[in-house]
């Protein structure tokens, strides 16, 4: 009897281990998921309204990861926990113990970077955060912490000044950032994998909420759910 019980426990652990995503198998698992889950649109339902977002096909690992988390209801009843006006709003992690429970079921891993020249941090861009140590170790993305750019309008001399300091920008970047606000200083360091197609007013409302000295909103900005289609 005891042996049978232990066999059942071992089998359950083995099945769970096969599902868990790790740094070693992240790319393979996400490719496999993406092959059968091809959605490229999501809606983030928030306490301030809806953010309708298109996911890029040229960042397949990040697209698959976000779709997988949405389908597993990972972001349901979480928060935009960091908000900086004229810059970005960030969600994914929180102090909620439920996050750790969800991570135990899915896995703790980073996503290989899919940084593309033309996927830039214009207003409405969706990107994944990168830990400080990863900035020098391959710029792998967090699996859960995402941000959406609000940005700010740039003065005419911005690119001239930056290029004099040794920075390089493509004609595409200059053209887009001259007409749309954004955060060009982030380009090349973080994977941008989608953009808002409607709900810019909601983005602006959230970016302007009152925050404490740690940029944590005074009143909760709730992500009610994230759905794919």
N, C-alpha and C positions, 0 to 999 in steps of 0.2 A: 504493500500500500504506500509506504513512504517513498519507495523508488518511483512509483507511478506518479506521485505528486511532484517529485523533484524533476522528473522527465517533462512534465507539463510546464513547470516553471522555466526550465531550460529552453523549451521550445518557444515559449512566449518571449523570452529574452532574445533568442536568436531571430525571431520574426521582427521584433522591435529594432534590433541592431541593423537589420537589412534596410529598414525604412529610414533610419537616422542619416542625416546629411552631415558630412564632416569636411574639413578642408581637403582631404585626400580625394574624396569622391564627388565634391560639389559640382564640378563641371559636367561630369557624366550624368549625375542625377538630374541636373537642371536641363540638360539637352534632352534626356529621355522624357521628362515631363513636358517640355516645350513641344516635342514632336506630336503629342496627342492633345495638347491644350494650346490652341493657336490664337486665343483672344488677343486683340491689340487695343482694346478700349476698356477703361475703368471709370467708375464714378466713385468719388470719395464723398460720402454723405457726412456733413459736419453740423454742429449746432449753429453754424452761421450760413448754411446753405450747401449747394452741391458744387464739386469741382469735377468737371468732365475732362478726362485726360486720354490722349492717344499715346500708346507705347511704341517705341521705335523697333522696327524689325532688324536693324543693324546692330542691336545689342541683345541678342537672343537669350543670353544667360540671365541678364537683369530682367528682361521681360518675363521669362518663365518664372523667375523667383518671385516677382511681385504678384503675378497671376496665381501662383501656388499659395502664397500667403493669404491672398484675398479669398481664394476658394476654401482655405482652411479657417477662415474667419479670424485670422491672427490679429488684424487691426481693429476688429469690432470692439467698441467701448474703450478705446485707448484715447490718447491725447496728442494734440500738438503741444509739446512740452517746452519748446524753445522758440521764441519769436523775437526777431530783430527787425524793427521798422526800416524800410528802404533797403532790406537785404534779403531775408528769407524766413520761412516758417518750417519747423522741423518736427517730425513725428516718428513713431516707431517704438522707442524705449520709454520706460516710465518707472516709477517706484512701485507700481502695482505688482504684487507677488504672482498674479496670474500670468505675467509675461514670462517668468522663469518656468512656470508649469508648461506653457506653450512651447518654449524653447526645448524643454526636455523631450517633448513629443516629436519635434521637427528636427532639431539638431542645432549645434552651434558651429558656425562656419563663416568664412569670408568668400566673396565672389571674385574670381579673377577679373581684373579691370578690362573694360571694353571702351576705353576712351577713344573717341573719334573726333577728327578735326572739325567737322561741321555740326557736331552735337554740342552746342554751346549754351552758356548760362544766360540766355535771354530771359526776359520776364515770362514767367509761367513754366520754365524748365523744371523737370522732375529729375532728381539725381539722388545717388546714394552717398551717405557719409563715408569718410575714410578715417581710420584712427591715426593719430600722430606717428606711431611707429611704422605704419604701412606707407606713409608718404615716402619713405626711403627704402622700402622693402618690396615694391611692386604695385603699390597703390590699389591693393585689393579692397573691395567695398564691404562695408557692413552688410549683413544679410537682412537687417530689419530697419535700420535708421535711415530715413529718407528726408529730403528737404525739397521745397518748392521755392523757386527764386521769385522775389518781388523786385529787387534791384532798385536802381535809381538812374535818372537821366544823366548822361555824361556830357561834360563841357566839350566844345569843339576841339580844344587843344589836348584832350586826354591822351589820344593815341600818339600824337607827336611827342608829347612829354615822355610817355612810357617807352617809345622807340628810342629816344635819346638816352634812356637808361639801360638799353640793351634788350628790351622785350620785343618780340616779334608777333605780329598779327596778320592774318590773311585778309584779303579784300572782302571776303564774305563776312568775317567778324566785324570789320569796320562798317560795312554797309548795314548789317543788322543792328549793331549797337548804336549806330547813329540815328536809327529810327525807332528803336525799342529799348526801353530801360533794361538793365541787367547787371550782372556781376562778372565782367570779363576776367578779373584777377583769379577766378576759380578754374578757368579753362585749362585743360591739360593735366589737372590733378584729381579730378573726380569724374565718374562716369555719369553722363547725362543720358537718360534712356527714355524720355518721354516729354510731353509738353501739354499744357492746358489748352483745350480747344473752346471751352466755355466755362464761365465761372470766375473770370478775372476780378469781378466786383467782390466776390467772396474772398478771394486771395487778399485783396486790398483791405477788406474789413478785418480779417484775421491779423494781418501784418501790423495793424494799428492798435491792437488791444493793449491795455495797460499791463506792464510786466514789472516784476521785482528786479532787484539788482543782479539776479542771475538769469535774467531774460525769461523767467518762468511766468506765464500769464497769471495775473491776480485772480481772474475768474476763469474757470476751466474752459478750454476750447476742445470740445469732444469730437472725436471721430466716431460717429455712430456705427458706420459700417463701410466696407469697400466691396463693390461688386464689379464683376467683369461682364463684357458682352462683345 
